[in-house]
Amino acid sequence: MTRKYLAPLLAFFATWPIVAVADGRDTHEHSDDFRHWELASRDPDRIFLTFHGDAATRRAVTWRTNSRVMKAFVEVAPALAEPGFDRLAKSIPAATEVVDLAETKGANQSKVHYHSAVMSGLKPDSLYAYRVGDGDKRWSEWIQFKTAAESAKPFSFIYFGDAQNDVHSRWSRVIRMAHQTAPQAAFALHAGDLINKANSDTEWAGWFKAGSYLHAQWTGIPVVGNHEYLHGGGAKESQRKMSMLWQPQFTIPIAEGLSEELHETVYTVEYQDVQIIVLNSMKSTEEQTDYMEQQLKKPGFNWRFLTFHYPIYSPRLRERHALPKSTRKQWRELIAKYKVDCVFQGHDHAYLRGQVPMRSAADQKSNQLQTLYVVSVSGPKQGIPEPKHMDSYKAEGFESVRGAANTQFFQMIEIDGDEMIYKAYTTAGELYDAAVIKKNFKTGIKTIRQMIPDTQERTFENTQKYSSDNLK
């Protein structure tokens, strides 16, 4: 065949998708419809670090490859200054789980492999480097993290409200500005609705790409929200089915005594003198009440935090998308009983920091604090606050302190001895809200000092319009 006829023929075939068969085990469709970072390969991607037991001696890591990688390993070593540190690395075999992406929305491949391993026997308060791969030529870069100390020591962490929409494009700058602001943060808390459609692998791809190596470097505390479930937040509990990608992507310890549907969504992180209880506001909420109290009864913590998606005190009236009234009452009463220091929530796509103070009828000006409550949003989907409905919260002792709309936020929380410093930043890196809680560990008495910058509260009226589509 002459070049005259061959060239058009080759051009025609070039428009076809390229199909690669991997030793007969799997078929992957590679087309221009998908970006390279959405497609699994033999190289590790979507690397995510989590707590798994003692934060001073253990970490878990999860990552993804295509189905050609049948065996996987993590190597971990003390992060010495010299380049030959890896000679001290120990190799840990990983467990491998097959996930069929054909069941996801907008599938870009068929079967992929998720690998997970737990790094144990680490030394407290020490810097480590790890990498994940196939044990041969396909390795990630070396990534560093630091273990917790065995006792109280100053540290900070980052808290994100919902990322959810347009994550790759518009949430990426939030997490990266958070890292610029708090590069030494020990971990990052994600308070639910990480993406919009539970089983959309392309949306999860955008979330992992937006955070990039930060997901592998900051130990993460993921919390499930209503968008991590199918059928939406308004469906009955029995109809809600969790994303098929949640458990493969995040290696989370299983809390004993809870039903299987709560596994890897309800857990407790104990970091130095801080206890963080993670709850699932979407499923079997009554069952979690006993678990919460069992955790709060544990001695040895100077600071106690709760995190879940649906708020106790909401800046928006959303009765179809809320905690059951009985659960809200039980959880609120336990929070008061054990004087939980802070509750970190999401869901409402607006910002609200409020508090329940400790006051007697005769002392209405006391700055003593029971609990600080925060609702925040880190993604571009923004809701319109409805302050009138919050009047009903006054009977429960709740006071609204600072609010905002049409603004992407991240929060930095610093723990330094008997002080907790709370700071809320916009994605432009500007300090928007701040407070300092001082606590007497012997008496349990807390006082709060407001440190709100002298700036106007942000509203839809005084900020740049984005899109009415994001108000739905």
C-alpha positions as CSV (number, residue, x, y, z in Angstrom):
1,M,0.0,0.0,0.0
2,T,1.3,3.4,-1.0
3,R,1.8,6.3,1.4
4,K,-1.0,8.1,-0.5
5,Y,-3.6,5.6,0.8
6,L,-1.9,4.6,4.1
7,A,-1.8,8.1,5.6
8,P,-5.6,8.6,5.6
9,L,-6.1,5.1,6.9
10,L,-3.8,5.7,9.8
11,A,-5.4,9.1,10.5
12,F,-8.8,7.3,10.7
13,F,-7.6,4.6,13.1
14,A,-5.9,7.3,15.3
15,T,-9.4,8.6,16.2
16,W,-10.2,5.2,17.8
17,P,-9.7,4.7,21.6
18,I,-6.6,2.8,22.5
19,V,-7.3,-0.4,24.3
20,A,-4.6,-2.1,26.3
21,V,-4.9,-5.6,27.6
22,A,-2.8,-6.4,30.6
23,D,-1.9,-10.0,30.4
24,G,-5.5,-11.0,29.9
25,R,-6.4,-9.8,33.4
26,D,-8.0,-6.4,32.7
27,T,-8.9,-4.0,30.0
28,H,-8.4,-0.2,30.3
29,E,-9.9,2.2,27.9
30,H,-7.6,5.2,27.4
31,S,-9.2,8.1,25.5
32,D,-8.9,11.8,25.3
33,D,-12.0,12.1,27.4
34,F,-9.9,11.5,30.6
35,R,-6.9,13.2,31.9
36,H,-3.8,11.2,32.7
37,W,-4.2,11.7,36.5
38,E,-7.7,10.3,36.3
39,L,-6.4,7.0,34.9
40,A,-4.8,4.4,37.1
41,S,-1.4,3.1,36.0
42,R,1.4,0.9,37.4
43,D,2.6,4.0,39.3
44,P,1.1,4.7,42.7
45,D,-1.5,7.5,42.9
46,R,-4.1,8.8,45.3
47,I,-1.8,8.2,48.3
48,F,-3.5,9.0,51.6
49,L,-2.1,8.8,55.1
50,T,-4.4,8.1,58.1
51,F,-4.3,7.4,61.8
52,H,-4.7,3.8,62.8
53,G,-4.2,3.2,66.5
54,D,-1.5,4.9,68.6
55,A,-0.6,8.2,66.8
56,A,2.9,8.1,68.4
57,T,3.8,4.7,66.9
58,R,1.5,3.9,63.9
59,R,0.2,5.3,60.6
60,A,-1.8,3.7,57.8
61,V,-1.4,4.5,54.1
62,T,-3.6,3.7,51.1
63,W,-2.9,4.1,47.4
64,R,-4.1,3.1,44.0
65,T,-2.7,1.4,40.9
66,N,-4.0,-0.4,37.8
67,S,-4.8,-4.1,38.0
68,R,-1.3,-5.1,36.6
69,V,0.2,-4.4,40.1
70,M,-0.6,-7.6,41.9
71,K,1.7,-7.1,44.9
72,A,2.5,-3.9,46.6
73,F,4.7,-2.7,49.5
74,V,5.4,0.3,51.7
75,E,9.0,1.1,52.7
76,V,9.5,3.3,55.8
77,A,12.7,4.6,57.4
78,P,13.8,7.3,59.9
79,A,14.1,10.5,57.9
80,L,17.8,11.2,58.3
81,A,19.5,14.2,56.7
82,E,21.8,12.0,54.6
83,P,20.7,10.7,51.3
84,G,21.4,7.1,52.2
85,F,18.7,7.1,54.8
86,D,16.8,4.5,52.8
87,R,19.3,1.8,53.8
88,L,17.5,1.7,57.1
89,A,14.1,1.2,55.5
90,K,11.9,-1.7,56.4
91,S,9.5,-3.2,53.8
92,I,5.9,-3.9,54.7
93,P,3.6,-6.0,52.4
94,A,0.3,-4.3,51.5
95,A,-3.1,-5.8,51.3
96,T,-4.7,-5.4,47.9
97,E,-8.4,-4.8,47.1
98,V,-10.0,-5.0,43.7
99,V,-12.4,-2.3,42.8
100,D,-14.5,-2.4,39.6
101,L,-14.9,1.1,38.4
102,A,-17.5,0.0,35.9
103,E,-20.0,0.4,38.8
104,T,-19.0,4.0,39.3
105,K,-20.4,7.1,37.6
106,G,-18.5,8.1,34.5
107,A,-16.2,5.2,34.7
108,N,-12.8,5.8,33.1
109,Q,-11.5,2.2,33.5
110,S,-12.7,-1.2,34.6
111,K,-10.8,-2.8,37.5
112,V,-8.2,-1.0,39.6
113,H,-6.3,-2.1,42.7
114,Y,-6.3,-0.3,46.0
115,H,-3.4,-1.1,48.4
116,S,-3.1,-0.5,52.1
117,A,-0.6,-1.1,54.8
118,V,0.0,-0.1,58.4
119,M,3.4,1.2,59.5
120,S,3.8,0.2,63.2
121,G,6.7,0.1,65.7
122,L,7.6,3.7,65.0
123,K,9.3,6.0,67.5
124,P,7.3,8.8,69.1
125,D,7.9,12.4,68.1
126,S,10.1,11.3,65.2
127,L,10.3,12.2,61.5
128,Y,9.9,9.3,59.1
129,A,10.0,9.0,55.3
130,Y,8.0,6.4,53.4
131,R,7.3,5.4,49.8
132,V,4.8,3.0,48.2
133,G,5.1,0.8,45.2
134,D,5.4,-2.6,43.6
135,G,8.6,-3.5,45.3
136,D,10.5,-3.3,42.1
137,K,10.7,-0.2,39.8
138,R,7.3,1.5,40.3
139,W,7.7,3.6,43.4
140,S,6.2,6.8,44.6
141,E,8.5,9.6,45.8
142,W,9.7,9.5,49.4
143,I,7.2,11.3,51.6
144,Q,7.8,12.6,55.2
145,F,5.5,12.7,58.2
146,K,6.1,13.1,62.0
147,T,4.7,10.9,64.7
148,A,3.0,12.3,67.8
149,A,4.8,12.8,71.1
150,E,3.9,10.5,74.0
151,S,2.7,13.4,76.1
152,A,1.4,16.9,75.7
153,K,3.4,19.1,73.3
154,P,2.4,22.1,71.1
155,F,1.0,21.3,67.7
156,S,-1.5,22.5,65.2
157,F,-3.9,21.0,62.7
158,I,-6.1,22.2,59.8
159,Y,-9.9,21.8,59.5
160,F,-11.8,22.0,56.2
161,G,-15.6,22.2,55.8
162,D,-17.2,20.9,52.6
163,A,-15.0,20.9,49.5
164,Q,-17.7,19.2,47.3
165,N,-18.0,21.1,44.0
166,D,-15.5,22.1,41.4
167,V,-12.9,20.6,43.6
168,H,-10.0,20.3,41.2
169,S,-10.3,23.9,40.0
170,R,-11.5,25.9,43.0
171,W,-10.7,23.8,46.2
172,S,-7.1,23.2,45.2
173,R,-6.1,26.8,46.1
174,V,-7.7,26.4,49.6
175,I,-5.8,23.4,50.7
176,R,-2.6,24.8,49.2
177,M,-3.1,28.2,51.0
178,A,-3.7,26.2,54.2
179,H,-0.3,24.5,53.7
180,Q,1.4,27.8,53.2
181,T,-0.2,29.2,56.3
182,A,0.4,26.1,58.6
183,P,3.2,24.1,56.9
184,Q,3.9,22.3,60.2
185,A,0.3,21.2,60.8
186,A,0.2,17.7,62.2
187,F,-3.0,16.6,60.4
188,A,-6.0,17.8,58.4
189,L,-9.6,17.2,59.3
190,H,-12.1,17.0,56.4
191,A,-15.7,17.4,57.8
192,G,-17.6,15.6,55.1
193,D,-18.8,16.2,51.5
194,L,-15.4,15.8,50.1
195,I,-17.0,15.5,46.7
196,N,-20.5,15.9,45.2
197,K,-21.4,12.5,43.7
198,A,-20.6,9.6,45.9
199,N,-19.6,7.2,43.2
200,S,-18.0,9.6,40.7
201,D,-14.5,8.4,40.2
202,T,-13.6,11.5,38.2
203,E,-14.7,13.7,41.1
204,W,-12.6,11.7,43.5
205,A,-9.7,12.1,41.0
206,G,-10.2,15.8,41.2
207,W,-10.1,15.8,45.1
208,F,-6.9,13.8,45.1
209,K,-5.3,15.9,42.4
210,A,-6.3,19.2,44.2
211,G,-4.5,18.0,47.4
212,S,-1.7,16.3,45.6
213,Y,1.2,15.3,47.9
214,L,-0.4,17.0,50.9
215,H,-2.9,14.1,51.2
216,A,0.2,11.8,51.6
217,Q,2.1,14.1,53.9
218,W,-0.6,15.4,56.2
219,T,-2.2,12.6,58.1
220,G,-5.9,12.9,57.2
221,I,-9.1,12.6,59.3
222,P,-11.9,12.0,56.8
223,V,-15.5,12.4,57.9
224,V,-18.5,11.1,55.9
225,G,-21.1,13.6,54.8
226,N,-24.4,13.2,52.9
227,H,-22.6,13.4,49.5
228,E,-20.5,10.4,50.4
229,Y,-23.8,8.5,50.2
230,L,-26.1,7.6,47.3
231,H,-29.7,8.8,47.1
232,G,-28.8,12.2,48.6
233,G,-29.1,13.5,52.1
234,G,-32.9,13.6,52.1
235,A,-33.3,9.8,51.7
236,K,-34.3,7.6,54.7
237,E,-31.4,6.2,56.6
238,S,-32.2,2.6,55.4
239,Q,-31.9,3.8,51.8
240,R,-28.6,5.5,52.1
241,K,-25.7,3.6,50.6
242,M,-22.2,4.7,51.1
243,S,-19.8,5.4,48.3
244,M,-18.1,2.2,47.1
245,L,-14.8,4.2,47.0
246,W,-14.8,5.4,50.6
247,Q,-13.4,2.3,52.3
248,P,-11.0,1.3,49.6
249,Q,-9.5,4.9,49.6
250,F,-9.2,5.4,53.4
251,T,-7.7,2.9,55.8
252,I,-9.5,3.7,59.1
253,P,-9.7,1.6,62.2
254,I,-12.9,-0.3,63.0
255,A,-14.5,0.8,66.2
256,E,-15.5,-2.2,68.3
257,G,-19.2,-2.8,69.2
258,L,-20.7,-0.8,66.2
259,S,-22.7,-2.3,63.3
260,E,-20.9,-3.0,60.1
261,E,-22.5,-0.1,58.3
262,L,-20.6,2.3,60.6
263,H,-17.2,0.6,60.1
264,E,-14.5,3.0,59.0
265,T,-16.8,6.0,59.4
266,V,-16.9,6.2,63.3
267,Y,-13.6,6.2,65.1
268,T,-11.5,8.1,67.6
269,V,-8.1,9.7,67.2
270,E,-6.0,10.2,70.3
271,Y,-3.2,12.6,69.5
272,Q,-1.0,13.5,72.6
273,D,-3.4,15.1,75.1
274,V,-6.2,15.6,72.5
275,Q,-9.1,13.3,71.8
276,I,-11.0,13.7,68.5
277,I,-14.2,11.7,68.2
278,V,-15.4,11.2,64.6
279,L,-19.1,10.4,64.1
280,N,-21.3,9.5,61.2
281,S,-24.3,11.9,61.1
282,M,-25.8,9.9,58.2
283,K,-26.4,6.4,59.5
284,S,-27.5,4.8,62.8
285,T,-27.0,8.0,64.7
286,E,-28.8,6.6,67.9
287,E,-26.3,3.7,68.0
288,Q,-23.4,6.1,68.1
289,T,-24.6,7.9,71.2
290,D,-23.3,5.2,73.5
291,Y,-20.0,5.1,71.6
292,M,-19.6,8.8,72.1
293,E,-20.2,8.6,75.8
294,Q,-17.8,5.7,76.2
295,Q,-15.1,7.7,74.5
296,L,-15.8,10.9,76.5
297,K,-15.5,8.9,79.7
298,K,-11.9,7.9,78.9
299,P,-9.5,9.8,81.2
300,G,-6.2,11.3,80.3
301,F,-7.1,14.1,77.8
302,N,-6.8,17.8,78.3
303,W,-8.8,18.7,75.2
304,R,-11.8,16.9,73.7
305,F,-13.2,17.6,70.2
306,L,-16.1,16.2,68.2
307,T,-16.5,16.2,64.4
308,F,-19.4,15.2,62.2
309,H,-21.1,16.6,59.1
310,Y,-24.7,17.7,60.0
311,P,-24.5,20.6,62.5
312,I,-26.0,20.9,65.9
313,Y,-26.4,24.6,65.4
314,S,-27.0,25.5,61.7
315,P,-26.8,28.8,59.9
316,R,-29.4,27.6,57.5
317,L,-32.8,26.0,58.0
318,R,-32.6,22.6,56.3
319,E,-34.9,20.2,58.1
320,R,-34.7,17.5,55.4
321,H,-30.9,17.5,55.7
322,A,-30.3,17.4,59.4
323,L,-29.7,15.2,62.4
324,P,-32.8,13.4,63.7
325,K,-34.2,15.6,66.5
326,S,-33.8,12.8,69.1
327,T,-30.1,12.4,68.1
328,R,-29.5,16.1,68.1
329,K,-30.9,16.3,71.6
330,Q,-28.9,13.3,72.9
331,W,-25.6,14.5,71.3
332,R,-26.1,18.1,72.5
333,E,-26.7,16.9,76.1
334,L,-23.6,14.7,76.1
335,I,-21.5,17.6,74.7
336,A,-22.8,19.7,77.6
337,K,-22.4,17.0,80.2
338,Y,-18.7,16.3,79.3
339,K,-18.0,20.0,78.4
340,V,-16.6,19.1,75.0
341,D,-14.2,21.9,74.0
342,C,-15.0,22.2,70.2
343,V,-17.4,20.7,67.7
344,F,-16.2,20.9,64.0
345,Q,-19.0,20.5,61.4
346,G,-19.9,21.1,57.7
347,H,-22.9,20.8,55.4
348,D,-24.4,24.3,55.4
349,H,-22.0,25.9,52.9
350,A,-21.7,29.0,55.1
351,Y,-19.6,30.0,58.0
352,L,-20.7,30.2,61.6
353,R,-18.8,30.3,64.9
354,G,-20.9,30.3,68.0
355,Q,-20.7,29.1,71.6
356,V,-22.6,27.8,74.5
357,P,-21.2,29.8,77.5
358,M,-21.2,28.7,81.2
359,R,-23.3,31.4,82.9
360,S,-25.6,31.7,85.9
361,A,-28.7,33.8,85.7
362,A,-27.0,36.4,87.8
363,D,-23.9,36.6,85.7
364,Q,-24.8,37.4,82.1
365,K,-21.3,38.8,81.2
366,S,-19.1,35.8,82.1
367,N,-16.6,34.8,79.5
368,Q,-16.6,31.2,80.8
369,L,-17.2,28.7,78.0
370,Q,-18.8,25.3,77.8
371,T,-18.3,24.5,74.1
372,L,-17.3,26.2,70.8
373,Y,-19.3,25.2,67.8
374,V,-18.1,25.8,64.2
375,V,-19.7,25.3,60.8
376,S,-17.5,26.0,57.8
377,V,-17.1,25.5,54.1
378,S,-13.9,25.2,52.0
379,G,-15.4,24.7,48.5
380,P,-17.1,27.1,46.1
381,K,-20.7,26.0,46.7
382,Q,-22.1,28.7,48.9
383,G,-25.4,28.9,50.8
384,I,-27.4,31.9,52.0
385,P,-27.5,32.1,55.8
386,E,-30.9,32.4,57.5
387,P,-30.2,34.0,60.9
388,K,-33.9,34.3,61.9
389,H,-34.3,30.6,62.6
390,M,-31.3,30.7,64.9
391,D,-33.4,32.6,67.5
392,S,-34.7,29.2,68.6
393,Y,-31.2,28.3,69.7
394,K,-31.1,31.0,72.3
395,A,-33.2,28.8,74.6
396,E,-30.4,26.2,74.5
397,G,-27.9,28.8,75.5
398,F,-26.3,29.1,72.0
399,E,-24.8,32.5,71.0
400,S,-23.7,33.3,67.4
401,V,-20.4,35.2,67.4
402,R,-19.2,35.5,63.8
403,G,-20.7,34.5,60.5
404,A,-20.0,34.7,56.8
405,A,-21.3,33.9,53.3
406,N,-19.9,33.5,49.8
407,T,-16.4,32.8,51.1
408,Q,-14.1,29.8,51.1
409,F,-12.4,29.1,54.4
410,F,-9.9,26.9,56.2
411,Q,-9.3,26.8,59.9
412,M,-6.1,26.4,61.9
413,I,-6.3,25.1,65.4
414,E,-3.2,25.4,67.7
415,I,-2.8,23.5,70.9
416,D,-0.3,25.0,73.3
417,G,-0.5,23.8,76.9
418,D,-3.6,25.2,78.5
419,E,-4.5,27.3,75.5
420,M,-6.3,26.5,72.2
421,I,-6.0,29.1,69.5
422,Y,-8.7,29.1,66.8
423,K,-8.1,31.0,63.6
424,A,-10.3,31.1,60.4
425,Y,-8.7,32.2,57.2
426,T,-10.1,32.9,53.8
427,T,-8.6,31.2,50.8
428,A,-6.8,34.5,50.1
429,G,-4.9,33.9,53.4
430,E,-6.6,36.7,55.3
431,L,-7.5,36.2,59.0
432,Y,-11.2,36.5,59.3
433,D,-12.0,35.2,62.7
434,A,-10.1,34.2,65.8
435,A,-10.5,33.2,69.5
436,V,-8.3,31.9,72.3
437,I,-9.7,29.4,74.8
438,K,-7.8,29.1,78.1
439,K,-8.5,26.1,80.3
440,N,-7.7,25.2,83.9
441,F,-7.1,21.4,83.6
442,K,-7.7,20.9,87.4
443,T,-11.1,22.6,87.6
444,G,-12.1,22.2,84.0
445,I,-13.0,25.9,83.8
446,K,-12.5,27.5,80.4
447,T,-12.6,31.1,79.4
448,I,-12.7,32.5,75.9
449,R,-11.1,35.7,74.5
450,Q,-12.5,36.9,71.2
451,M,-9.9,38.1,68.7
452,I,-12.1,39.0,65.8
453,P,-10.3,41.3,63.2
454,D,-11.9,44.7,62.7
455,T,-13.4,43.7,59.4
456,Q,-17.0,43.7,58.1
457,E,-18.8,40.3,58.1
458,R,-18.8,38.9,54.5
459,T,-22.2,38.5,52.8
460,F,-23.5,38.0,49.3
461,E,-24.1,41.7,49.1
462,N,-20.6,42.9,49.7
463,T,-18.6,40.1,47.9
464,Q,-18.1,39.1,44.3
465,K,-21.0,37.1,42.8
466,Y,-20.0,33.6,41.7
467,S,-23.0,31.7,40.2
468,S,-26.6,31.2,41.2
469,D,-26.1,27.5,40.3
470,N,-24.0,27.2,43.4
471,L,-26.8,28.3,45.7
472,K,-28.9,25.2,45.1
